[in-house]
């Protein structure tokens, strides 16, 4: 009995500080927000004006909210397959290199050190600068094409190319490293057996050995990619906002939430309702994906 | 027959190497642009033809950046450094202790606690910035380093990585320590921590990079100029465009220098950290 008590004591000595902090800085704010979301809370965190579900009605009825979900869907449809394919391709190519493997791995991994703020700065002011001296427009000029206003107009929506390539450049190396680790865990005997069965190196081996063996890594990569794309904020904010504020187009969920909660008037009740809705959306997206991944596993077995 | 097959394989290898080299150049391009524009004059950047590199690199741009009273770059760098170091040390301490407790100290409700911790991973931190802002502002921590650091110290992800690692830690080492009469606390500090340096380095580098590059939370909390981080300062000047272009590029180059150093010297730990972050399913 005494021993059990002393174990419990030691458990809380180790886990207690972390658990208390997590409760205070994650659970308390979440519950507080749920409470706030039922109030009219302009510029205050202790409101008295109960408004029921009005804030939720406002958030869900706002066309800007729905359009932010569409922006997320489009962004995800571009960035997830692009990052997946490029990081897997780079991992396969780097893994088979006989020379300079460490060099290439480092180069593709290096952008992970860069912040989205710095990357967006380079993209906005240099690569995709809308004026003639921007790098992309300089290259277009060599072929006699007119300069493109990359970010300044939603029509045609060239801004997608800018937004997607920033993230593609920045995150691909991270996922390449995950795939490289996955590749190195594949037992060599699988390939030897396949060679004995007459499978030729290249596409056949990839399709029947490598790709199925990378399944767990693939599932983890896709999950992470979708969650991260839902949280996209930094590059959108830094690419598109200027001295006049943020344009009405290309607002992903977190940018929408940022202006909802901390824009003019600091409507924290409305912002809290938005945060609750988005938290539910991402929780549902995650659960659906996890179930889809598990479903695939049972089929395989 | 064999010869032509060999030749084909050699050609394939050469093609792959050429393709990778081209891609590598593309991946390095943004770093080149940072340096090129950072060392150029305004006129050279906006000139119609593309100059590969400024004729005389203006290293004085760096001095001008730190001398410009309108751009609090030195202060922002200091803030970022303080935040990144404090966040790294705090996260490592709290998450490793919790991870060890969860992995090694038998307790009836340990599983319930573990699920409560993992449950927070369902809702990514970025989505909860409004609730967190509400809490921090009611504590009166807006525009303070406290507000920027303390709420970010409790990483469920880091805790989980440590727990998984300690589950696989060789028990014999701990048993020997217990035979010597050491309790949990001293076993942890004298035996477990000294034998776990790589995992601390892996998690630490990942947390440090994340803290240095983080933007949304510092943007929300660091509202006063005195609590700007490097990222917030850069963002403010990029979006408002009140600063000359070459000054912005120098500032951006200076801001990634510390991380490039971390990358050069600690890359194997970072890679190990990334690998740990992907195999947690």
HADDOCK unambig.tbl for C-alpha pairs under 7 A between the chains (distance, minus, plus):
assign (segid A and resid 7 and name CA) (segid B and resid 105 and name CA) 6.71 0.50 0.50
assign (segid A and resid 7 and name CA) (segid B and resid 106 and name CA) 6.80 0.50 0.50
assign (segid A and resid 7 and name CA) (segid B and resid 107 and name CA) 6.58 0.50 0.50
assign (segid A and resid 8 and name CA) (segid B and resid 107 and name CA) 5.74 0.50 0.50
assign (segid A and resid 11 and name CA) (segid B and resid 101 and name CA) 5.44 0.50 0.50
assign (segid A and resid 11 and name CA) (segid B and resid 105 and name CA) 5.83 0.50 0.50
assign (segid A and resid 11 and name CA) (segid B and resid 107 and name CA) 6.81 0.50 0.50
assign (segid A and resid 14 and name CA) (segid B and resid 97 and name CA) 5.01 0.50 0.50
assign (segid A and resid 14 and name CA) (segid B and resid 98 and name CA) 5.23 0.50 0.50
assign (segid A and resid 14 and name CA) (segid B and resid 101 and name CA) 5.27 0.50 0.50
assign (segid A and resid 15 and name CA) (segid B and resid 97 and name CA) 6.34 0.50 0.50
assign (segid A and resid 15 and name CA) (segid B and resid 98 and name CA) 4.01 0.50 0.50
assign (segid A and resid 15 and name CA) (segid B and resid 101 and name CA) 5.75 0.50 0.50
assign (segid A and resid 17 and name CA) (segid B and resid 94 and name CA) 6.83 0.50 0.50
assign (segid A and resid 18 and name CA) (segid B and resid 94 and name CA) 5.41 0.50 0.50
assign (segid A and resid 18 and name CA) (segid B and resid 95 and name CA) 6.56 0.50 0.50
assign (segid A and resid 18 and name CA) (segid B and resid 98 and name CA) 6.20 0.50 0.50
assign (segid A and resid 18 and name CA) (segid B and resid 154 and name CA) 6.17 0.50 0.50
assign (segid A and resid 21 and name CA) (segid B and resid 154 and name CA) 6.20 0.50 0.50
assign (segid A and resid 22 and name CA) (segid B and resid 154 and name CA) 5.50 0.50 0.50
assign (segid A and resid 25 and name CA) (segid B and resid 132 and name CA) 6.71 0.50 0.50
assign (segid A and resid 25 and name CA) (segid B and resid 151 and name CA) 5.71 0.50 0.50
assign (segid A and resid 29 and name CA) (segid B and resid 131 and name CA) 4.69 0.50 0.50
assign (segid A and resid 29 and name CA) (segid B and resid 132 and name CA) 5.46 0.50 0.50
assign (segid A and resid 29 and name CA) (segid B and resid 135 and name CA) 5.82 0.50 0.50
assign (segid A and resid 30 and name CA) (segid B and resid 131 and name CA) 5.70 0.50 0.50
assign (segid A and resid 33 and name CA) (segid B and resid 131 and name CA) 5.32 0.50 0.50
assign (segid A and resid 45 and name CA) (segid B and resid 134 and name CA) 6.25 0.50 0.50
assign (segid A and resid 45 and name CA) (segid B and resid 138 and name CA) 6.92 0.50 0.50
assign (segid A and resid 104 and name CA) (segid B and resid 24 and name CA) 7.00 0.50 0.50
assign (segid A and resid 107 and name CA) (segid B and resid 24 and name CA) 6.29 0.50 0.50
assign (segid A and resid 108 and name CA) (segid B and resid 24 and name CA) 6.62 0.50 0.50
assign (segid A and resid 108 and name CA) (segid B and resid 27 and name CA) 6.48 0.50 0.50
assign (segid A and resid 113 and name CA) (segid B and resid 209 and name CA) 6.83 0.50 0.50
assign (segid A and resid 113 and name CA) (segid B and resid 259 and name CA) 5.89 0.50 0.50
assign (segid A and resid 113 and name CA) (segid B and resid 260 and name CA) 6.54 0.50 0.50
assign (segid A and resid 114 and name CA) (segid B and resid 256 and name CA) 6.33 0.50 0.50
assign (segid A and resid 115 and name CA) (segid B and resid 213 and name CA) 4.87 0.50 0.50
assign (segid A and resid 117 and name CA) (segid B and resid 231 and name CA) 6.18 0.50 0.50
assign (segid A and resid 117 and name CA) (segid B and resid 235 and name CA) 6.20 0.50 0.50
assign (segid A and resid 118 and name CA) (segid B and resid 252 and name CA) 5.85 0.50 0.50
assign (segid A and resid 121 and name CA) (segid B and resid 238 and name CA) 6.46 0.50 0.50
assign (segid A and resid 122 and name CA) (segid B and resid 30 and name CA) 6.58 0.50 0.50
assign (segid A and resid 122 and name CA) (segid B and resid 34 and name CA) 6.95 0.50 0.50
assign (segid A and resid 132 and name CA) (segid B and resid 48 and name CA) 6.85 0.50 0.50
assign (segid A and resid 133 and name CA) (segid B and resid 46 and name CA) 5.80 0.50 0.50
assign (segid A and resid 133 and name CA) (segid B and resid 47 and name CA) 6.57 0.50 0.50
assign (segid A and resid 133 and name CA) (segid B and resid 48 and name CA) 5.50 0.50 0.50
assign (segid A and resid 169 and name CA) (segid B and resid 27 and name CA) 6.84 0.50 0.50
assign (segid A and resid 177 and name CA) (segid B and resid 271 and name CA) 6.88 0.50 0.50
assign (segid A and resid 177 and name CA) (segid B and resid 275 and name CA) 6.97 0.50 0.50
assign (segid A and resid 178 and name CA) (segid B and resid 274 and name CA) 6.88 0.50 0.50
assign (segid A and resid 178 and name CA) (segid B and resid 275 and name CA) 5.55 0.50 0.50
assign (segid A and resid 178 and name CA) (segid B and resid 278 and name CA) 6.30 0.50 0.50
assign (segid A and resid 181 and name CA) (segid B and resid 275 and name CA) 6.54 0.50 0.50
assign (segid A and resid 220 and name CA) (segid B and resid 278 and name CA) 6.25 0.50 0.50
assign (segid A and resid 220 and name CA) (segid B and resid 281 and name CA) 6.95 0.50 0.50
assign (segid A and resid 231 and name CA) (segid B and resid 126 and name CA) 6.26 0.50 0.50
assign (segid A and resid 231 and name CA) (segid B and resid 127 and name CA) 6.95 0.50 0.50
assign (segid A and resid 234 and name CA) (segid B and resid 215 and name CA) 6.60 0.50 0.50
assign (segid A and resid 234 and name CA) (segid B and resid 216 and name CA) 6.78 0.50 0.50
assign (segid A and resid 238 and name CA) (segid B and resid 235 and name CA) 6.23 0.50 0.50
assign (segid A and resid 238 and name CA) (segid B and resid 239 and name CA) 6.44 0.50 0.50
assign (segid A and resid 241 and name CA) (segid B and resid 239 and name CA) 5.91 0.50 0.50
assign (segid A and resid 242 and name CA) (segid B and resid 239 and name CA) 4.30 0.50 0.50
assign (segid A and resid 242 and name CA) (segid B and resid 240 and name CA) 5.59 0.50 0.50
assign (segid A and resid 243 and name CA) (segid B and resid 239 and name CA) 5.97 0.50 0.50
assign (segid A and resid 243 and name CA) (segid B and resid 240 and name CA) 4.52 0.50 0.50
assign (segid A and resid 254 and name CA) (segid B and resid 127 and name CA) 6.99 0.50 0.50
assign (segid A and resid 261 and name CA) (segid B and resid 130 and name CA) 6.89 0.50 0.50
assign (segid A and resid 271 and name CA) (segid B and resid 130 and name CA) 6.67 0.50 0.50
assign (segid A and resid 272 and name CA) (segid B and resid 130 and name CA) 6.34 0.50 0.50
assign (segid A and resid 272 and name CA) (segid B and resid 131 and name CA) 6.59 0.50 0.50
assign (segid A and resid 275 and name CA) (segid B and resid 127 and name CA) 6.37 0.50 0.50
assign (segid A and resid 275 and name CA) (segid B and resid 128 and name CA) 6.43 0.50 0.50
assign (segid A and resid 275 and name CA) (segid B and resid 130 and name CA) 6.64 0.50 0.50
assign (segid A and resid 278 and name CA) (segid B and resid 127 and name CA) 6.90 0.50 0.50
assign (segid A and resid 279 and name CA) (segid B and resid 123 and name CA) 5.81 0.50 0.50
assign (segid A and resid 279 and name CA) (segid B and resid 127 and name CA) 6.23 0.50 0.50
assign (segid A and resid 282 and name CA) (segid B and resid 123 and name CA) 6.90 0.50 0.50
assign (segid A and resid 283 and name CA) (segid B and resid 122 and name CA) 5.81 0.50 0.50
assign (segid A and resid 283 and name CA) (segid B and resid 123 and name CA) 6.26 0.50 0.50
